[in-house]
Amino acid sequence: MTTPPTVKGWCPGAYRPMLSADGLVMRVRPRLARLTPDQGAGLCDIALRYGSGSIDLTNRANLQIRGVAEADHDAVLAGLGALGLLDENPTTEERRNILVAPFWTEGDLTARLARALLDRLADLPDLPAKVGFAVDCDPAGPQLTRCSADIRIEQGQSGLILRADGAACGRAVTVATAIPALIEMAVWLADHVTPQARRMALVSARDILPEDWSNAPPRATAAQAEIGLHPLGALVGAPFGQIDARALKIALKGAAGLRLTPWRTFLLEGAGLSTTTAFITAPDDPLMRVDACPGAPVCPSASVETRDLARALAPRMQGSLHVSGCSKGCARARPADVTLIGRNGAFDLVRAGCADNTPLTTGLHPDDLMTEGF
């Protein structure tokens, strides 16, 4: 009988890393999803000296250093602290799960409210570790609707709203009331969490929100920015969300800063498009339609290699593809047109679904998947 993979109830932080087959995974949460060139170069140096040399870009616009030896954990913490990328208080660092619409400009609503929330982290209640917030006030409309967040400050049809994840409408707020209202909603969530419902979408589906928290309609989701030149710089892609530290350090030499997005892309402020093959610079590159976790042998839950297969299949796919090393589906939470799930060294196949759905076909091997009409 197959042993189901263990689902962690938390994400790897810096103080509380996660042990994988290749060493510790340490997450870095840059404030407002931005690093200065010196911070970015310093992080690359840490990844090259203490890690595998690769940096993961997560779907919460965070960065992860992989392959850190347990004996080097304190040295990495010291390095991150010296770069200004780590809170002195581990509790504050764990609470700083704030997803920010990436194309903010200094002084705009997104930047002001994100900084106001950072200043009030100590006032938040204790919440499950995966609970996060989104500050999504771009004038063009919300950009983070499909991204993971439990409580959202976003543009509504008639002004700012605070919206519980899973609710169709939100609560009308102002710049002055947005953060106090967010804290109030976080307290409500903390009071209604159960072992079976630890995220807002599940809690709000079970327990009715206060009436005035769901009567302000949101604005339509804005179009996602495409890879290419952007008013703030060059937006480039990271295959499977993996960034080569050496290539990034070189690219940062001509940039004014580094912005992270939750879409496996990052912005090199004030820079032109890179010519390196380490990054994706064409918006129609098929790899941007493919999600794949690290797979075996990097992840102990996986029994199959994932990314080489995903690269081979990408040009053959018309829609989205998710190649998952196990049924946890860490690389993609939403449905894909085709999902391949590793099990006992082979793959199960799901169409228009997720990694934990019932498969249509089981026991497929890579050679089977390279044939027409698999």
N, C-alpha and C positions, 0 to 999 in steps of 0.2 A: 504494500500500500504506500502511495506517495505521501510524504510528510509535507503539509502545507507550509509555505514560507511564512516567516514571522513578520508581522506588520508592526513597525515601531510606532509608538504613540507620540513621537516627538521628531523634530528635525535636528540634524547635527549642528551645534553651535561651535563657537570657538572654545569656550570654557568646557562645554560638554560635547566633545566630538563623538562620532559614531565609528566603531571599529568595523572595517571591511577587510576583504581578503588581501588587499594591497596596502593595508595600514589604516591610520586614522583619517577620517574625513572631517575637515574643519571648515565651518561656514563663516563667511565674512559678510556683514550687513552694512554696506556703505550708506551713510546718511544721504537722503534724497537720491539714492541710487547713482551717486557721482563720486569719482575719485579724481584728485589732481594728478598731473603727470608724474610727480614724485611719488605719490601714494601708489599709483598703478605700477610704476617701475619697481618700487620696493616690494610690492606684493609678488611680482614676477620673480624677483630675486629669492624671496622666501620659498616660492613653489619650486624653483630650480635647486635650491640648496637643501631643503628639508623634505620636499615632496617628489611627486613623479614628474614634475615639469609641465603638467597639464592643469588647467584651471577650469572648473565647471561653472557655467552660467545657468542658474536655476530659473524655474518658472515664477519665482518671486523676485527676480532681479537682484539676487544675491550671488556671491561667488563662493566656490568651494575649492580648497586645496586638498588634493588626494595624496595618499601614499606616505603620510607622515608617520615616522616611527614613534612609538609611545615614549621613548626616552627623549625625543625632541619636542614634545608637546609644550613644555615651559618655554623653550627657546622661541618657538613660533608665537606663543602668546606675547612674549617680550617684544618681538619684532613687529607684531600687529599694533601693540600699544604705542611703540615709538613712532609708528606711521599715523597715529590718530584714528585707527580703524577698529578700536576696541574700547568698550566702556570699562571703567575700573570696577564697577559693580556687576557681577555676573547676572543678577536678577534683572538689571536694566538692559543688559545685552540680550537676554532671552526675550524680554518684552518688546524689543525693537523690531517687531514684524510689521513693518510699514511699507506697503507697495505704493510707489509714487508714479503718476503719469510722467513719462521720461522727458518730455520736451518742454518742461517748465523753463521760465526765464526768471531772473532775479527780481523779487518783489511781486510776482504775480500771485494769484489766489492759491495755486497748488503749493508753491514754495512757502508762502506765509503760513498756510494751515498745516503743512507738514512739519515745519519748525515749531509751531505752537503745540502740536501733538507730542513732538519729542520733548518739549519742556514739561509736559504733564504726564509722562510715563509713570512716575511714582504714584499718581492718583488712580491708576487703573487697578481693578481687582485682580486677584489671582485667577488665571484662565488656563484652559488646556494649552499645551505648548504649541500646537499647530494653529491656534487662533491668530488671525492677522487682520490688518486694517488696510484700506486703500484710500488714498487722497487723489482724486481724479477730476480736477476742475478745469481741464483744458477748455478754452472758449469754443472749440469746434465740437465739443460733446465728449461724453465719457469714452475712454479708450480701454479701460480695464474690466469691462463687464464680464468677459469670459475668463478672467484670471482669478486665482484663488484669493478670496478675502471674505471675512465674516461681517464686517461693518464697513460701509463705504460712504465717504463724502464725495458727492459728484454733482454735476450740473443736471438740474431738473428742467422741466418745461417753463417754470416761472421763477427760477433762481436756484440757489443751493439747496440740496436735500441730503439728509442722512438716511441711508437705506440698509436695512438688514438683508444679508445675503439670502436669497430665496424669495424675498418679498417683491411683488410686482411694482409697488410704489414705496415712497419714502416719507420722511418727516421734513417739512420745510424748516430750514435753519438760516441763520445769517453768519457772517464772518465771526461775529462776537459770540454767537450761541453754539456754533458747530462743535467745538471741542467739549464744552460742558455736556452737550447732548450726547456726544459719542461716549463719554465716560458713563453717563446715565444708562445708555443702551448696553455698554459692556457689563455694568453691574447687574442689569436684568439678565443678560446671558449667563453670567457666573451663577446667578441664583437658580437658573433653570437647567443647567448642564446635568446630565446623568451619564453613567458609564456607557449607555447605549447611544446617547446623543451628545456629542462633544463639540459639534460645530454648529454655527448659527442656522444654516439651511435645514438641518435636521430638527433643531430645537424649535425654530419658528414654524415648521410644518406641523409640529405637535402641539405647541402652546401658542395661543392667540396673542399677537402683539397688541400693545395699547392702541386704541383706535386712531389717535392722531400721529402715530408712527408710520402709517401706511396709507396716507391719503394724498400725497403729492406725487404726481407722475414724473418719471424720469425722462430725459431727453434720449433720442435715438443714439445708439452706439456709433461713434465716429469710425471712419475707415482706418484700418491699420496702416501705419506708415510702411512703405515699401523700401527694400534695400536700394541704396543708391545715394546720390547727393541730396542733402537736406539743408534747410536754412541754417541749422546749427553746425553742420559738418557732414561727415560721411557715415552713413548707416550701413554696417556690414554684418554678415551672418556668421555664426559659429556652428559648424556641422555637429549635430547632436548636442549642441550646447557646450562643446568642449573647445577650449581656447589654448593654443600653444603659447606657453609663457615667453619663449624666446621671440616668437613672431610679434606678440603683443608689445613687448618691451621696445622693439624696433619701431613699431607703428606709433607708439606714444611719443617718440622724439619729435614728430611734427604736429602734435596735437596739443590743444589747450586744456584738455580734460577728457575723461572717459565717462560716458553715460551708459547705464545698463538698462535693458528692457526685459520683460518677462516672455519675450517671443524668440529667444535664442539669437537675438541681434544686439549689437552694441554700437554706440555712437562715438566716433572720434571727433571731438569738438574742433572746429576750425580746420579740419584736414580734408584732403582729397581722397578719392577712392584708392585703396591699396592695390598693388599688383601681385601681392603674394598669394600663393594657392592655399595658404593656411586659413584664409577667410573666404566667405562666400560674398561675391560682389555683384552677382546677377540676380535680379528679383525672381526670375523664372527657374532658378536652379532647382532641380527635382529634390535635392537633399533637404530643402526647406519644407517639403511636404512629408518628411519622414521623421518619426521619433524612435529612438532606440536607447535603452538603458545601457550601462557598461557591460552587462552580461558576464558570462564566465570567461576567464577565471577570476575576474576582479571582484564580483559580487558573490558571496557565499550562498545566496538564495537561488542563484541561476545555475542551470545545468547545460546551457547552450551558449555559444558565441552569438553575438547579436549584431555588432556594427559592421563587420565585413559583409555579412549577408544583407543588411539594410542598404549599404552602398551599392551592392550588386543589383538589388531589386528596384532601387529608386527610379532609374530611367525607364523601367518597364511598367511603372504604376501610373495610372491616370488620376487617381485621387490620393487620399492620405493613407499612410502606412504606419503602423506601430509595431515594432519588433520588441517584445518584452522577454526578458530572461526567465520570468516566473509570472504567476497570476497576480502579483501585487500591482503591476502596471505603473511603476514609479515614474516612468518617462512621460506618460500621458494619461490624464484622468478622464478626458472627454472621449466620446466614441471616435473611431477612425473607420474609414471605408473598409480597410483590411487590418486585422490585428493578428499577429502571430505570437503565441505564448509558449515559451519553453517548458517542457515537462519530460523528465527522465531522458534527456539527451535528444529529444525530438520536439516537434512543434505541433501545437493545436491551432486551428484557424477559426477566427470569428469574423463575420462580415457585419459592418455597420454597428459595431459594438465596442466593448471594453475588454480588458484582459481578464476580468473576473466573470465574464459572461459564459454561458454554455456554448462550447465550440460546435461548429458544423462538421468539422473533420479533425481527426486526431492522428498522432503518430507520423506526421510528415517529416521528411528529412530534407536538408538543403537542396539536394539534387531534384527532389520532387517539386520544390518551390521555384526552380529555374525553368520549369516546363511551362508551356502555354496553358492558360486557364486553370491554374492550380486553385 
